[in-house]
């Protein structure tokens, strides 16, 4: 009986510790952040640097959001491309702070699920909202099942279509002549 009590105690402690570790895990998004102020600062900086703003809306609870963030962090070419062409803001959506008024002003991008990406110009105007499911990989693993995650080529293609230069008519009018 004593061994059984010790076993259940060990299971309880390890389960409790794992639950807390998971809860306190990744903290990429900041629920306490002032999204409106962060976006305004990014817009002002983007205007000065001739860039657009890339908003990644999601939360620390969202495994796809964390996976996307980690993919960008671990892919040097993608990270550089984003840094060279966009000011980035992570906009939190969680029970602690849904940023409802900010998201309403952006056209309710959360309707597409999470993460969702919003491209703003240097004046703060919404240019595009991207459903991240369109950026998922089609790659099939050795087990014959579709791999889970986003595709770097699809992400890059999406981003290339929304840089400041890509939407500036002066950069492509000459090619049409």
C-alpha positions as CSV (number, residue, x, y, z in Angstrom):
1,X,0.0,0.0,0.0
2,X,2.9,2.4,0.9
3,X,4.4,1.8,-2.6
4,X,1.0,2.6,-4.2
5,X,0.7,5.9,-2.3
6,X,4.3,6.8,-3.3
7,X,3.6,6.0,-6.9
8,X,0.4,8.1,-7.0
9,X,2.2,11.0,-5.2
10,X,5.0,10.8,-7.8
11,X,2.5,10.8,-10.7
12,X,0.6,13.7,-9.1
13,X,3.7,15.8,-8.6
14,X,5.0,15.2,-12.1
15,X,1.6,15.9,-13.7
16,X,1.4,19.1,-11.7
17,X,4.9,20.2,-12.6
18,X,4.3,19.4,-16.3
19,X,1.1,21.4,-16.3
20,X,2.8,24.4,-14.8
21,X,5.7,24.2,-17.2
22,X,3.3,24.0,-20.2
23,X,1.3,27.0,-18.8
24,X,4.4,29.1,-18.2
25,X,6.1,27.9,-21.4
26,X,6.6,30.1,-24.4
27,X,5.9,33.7,-23.9
28,X,6.2,35.2,-27.4
29,X,3.0,37.3,-27.2
30,X,2.6,39.8,-24.5
31,X,-1.0,40.0,-23.2
32,X,-0.2,43.2,-21.2
33,X,1.2,45.0,-24.3
34,X,-0.5,48.0,-25.7
35,X,-1.2,46.7,-29.2
36,X,-2.5,50.1,-30.4
37,X,0.7,51.9,-29.3
38,X,3.0,49.1,-30.6
39,X,1.3,49.3,-34.0
40,X,1.4,53.1,-34.1
41,X,5.2,53.0,-33.3
42,X,5.7,50.3,-36.0
43,X,3.8,52.4,-38.6
44,X,5.8,55.5,-37.8
45,X,9.1,53.6,-38.1
46,X,7.9,51.8,-41.3
47,X,7.0,55.2,-42.9
48,X,10.5,56.5,-42.1
49,X,12.3,53.4,-43.5
50,X,10.1,52.9,-46.6
51,X,8.7,49.6,-45.3
52,X,5.3,48.1,-44.5
53,X,4.1,46.6,-41.2
54,X,3.6,42.9,-40.7
55,X,1.2,42.1,-37.8
56,X,1.2,38.5,-36.6
57,X,-2.0,38.1,-34.6
58,X,-2.1,35.1,-32.2
59,X,-1.3,34.0,-28.7
60,X,0.9,31.9,-26.5
61,X,-1.8,29.3,-26.4
62,X,-1.7,28.8,-30.1
63,X,0.8,26.1,-31.2
64,X,0.6,27.2,-34.9
65,X,1.5,30.7,-33.8
66,X,4.5,29.6,-31.9
67,X,5.5,27.2,-34.7
68,X,5.4,30.0,-37.2
69,X,7.4,32.3,-35.0
70,X,10.0,29.6,-34.5
71,X,10.2,28.8,-38.2
72,X,10.9,32.5,-38.9
73,X,13.5,32.6,-36.1
74,X,15.3,29.5,-37.4
75,X,15.2,30.3,-41.1
76,X,17.9,33.0,-41.6
77,X,16.8,34.0,-45.1
78,X,13.2,34.4,-44.1
79,X,14.0,36.3,-41.0
80,X,16.3,38.7,-43.0
81,X,13.6,39.2,-45.6
82,X,11.1,40.1,-43.0
83,X,13.5,42.4,-41.2
84,X,14.6,44.1,-44.4
85,X,11.0,44.8,-45.7
86,X,8.7,45.0,-42.7
87,X,8.3,46.3,-39.2
88,X,6.8,43.5,-37.2
89,X,4.4,43.5,-34.3
90,X,3.0,40.5,-32.5
91,X,-0.6,41.3,-31.6
92,X,-1.9,39.2,-28.7
93,X,-5.3,37.5,-28.7
94,X,-6.0,35.5,-25.6
95,X,-8.5,35.4,-22.7
96,X,-6.3,37.9,-20.8
97,X,-6.5,40.4,-23.7
98,X,-8.3,39.9,-26.9
99,X,-7.4,43.4,-28.2
100,X,-11.0,43.5,-29.6
101,X,-11.0,47.2,-30.4
102,X,-7.6,47.0,-32.2
103,X,-8.7,44.0,-34.2
104,X,-12.0,45.7,-35.1
105,X,-10.1,48.6,-36.5
106,X,-8.1,46.1,-38.6
107,X,-11.2,44.5,-40.1
108,X,-11.6,41.6,-37.7
109,X,-8.7,39.4,-39.0
110,X,-9.3,36.8,-36.2
111,X,-12.2,35.5,-38.4
112,X,-9.5,33.5,-40.3
113,X,-8.2,31.8,-37.2
114,X,-4.6,32.0,-35.8
115,X,-2.1,33.0,-36.6
116,X,-3.4,35.6,-39.0
117,X,-1.2,38.2,-40.7
118,X,-2.1,41.8,-41.5
119,X,-0.1,44.0,-43.8
120,X,-0.3,47.8,-43.1
121,X,1.3,50.5,-45.1
122,X,3.3,53.4,-43.7
123,X,0.1,55.3,-42.9
124,X,-1.5,52.4,-40.9
125,X,-3.9,51.5,-43.7
126,X,-4.8,47.7,-43.9
127,X,-3.5,46.5,-47.3
128,X,-4.1,42.8,-46.8
129,X,-5.2,40.1,-44.3
130,X,-3.7,36.7,-44.9
131,X,-5.2,33.4,-43.6
132,X,-2.2,31.4,-42.5
133,X,-3.7,28.1,-43.6
134,X,-2.8,29.2,-47.2
135,X,0.8,29.2,-46.1
136,X,0.9,25.6,-44.8
137,X,3.2,23.0,-46.3
138,X,1.9,20.4,-48.8
139,X,5.0,18.3,-48.1
140,X,4.4,14.6,-47.3
141,X,6.5,12.9,-44.7
142,X,8.1,9.4,-45.0
143,X,5.0,8.0,-43.3
144,X,2.8,9.2,-46.2
145,X,1.0,11.8,-44.1
146,X,1.1,15.5,-44.8
147,X,3.6,17.3,-42.6
148,X,2.4,19.9,-40.2
149,X,3.7,23.4,-40.4
150,X,4.2,26.3,-42.7
151,X,6.1,26.4,-46.0
152,X,9.0,28.9,-46.3
153,X,8.5,29.3,-50.1
154,X,4.8,30.1,-49.6
155,X,5.5,32.5,-46.8
156,X,8.2,34.2,-48.9
157,X,5.9,34.5,-51.9
158,X,3.2,36.0,-49.8
159,X,5.6,38.5,-48.3
160,X,7.1,39.5,-51.6
161,X,3.6,40.4,-52.9
162,X,3.2,42.9,-50.0
163,X,6.5,44.8,-49.7
164,X,6.4,48.5,-50.2
165,X,8.1,48.1,-53.6
166,X,5.6,45.4,-54.7
167,X,2.6,47.7,-54.3
168,X,4.2,50.9,-55.5
169,X,3.0,51.5,-59.1
170,X,6.2,53.3,-60.0
171,X,8.2,50.1,-59.5
172,X,6.3,48.2,-62.2
173,X,4.9,50.8,-64.6
174,X,8.2,50.9,-66.5
175,X,8.1,47.2,-67.0
176,X,4.6,47.4,-68.6
177,X,5.8,49.9,-71.3
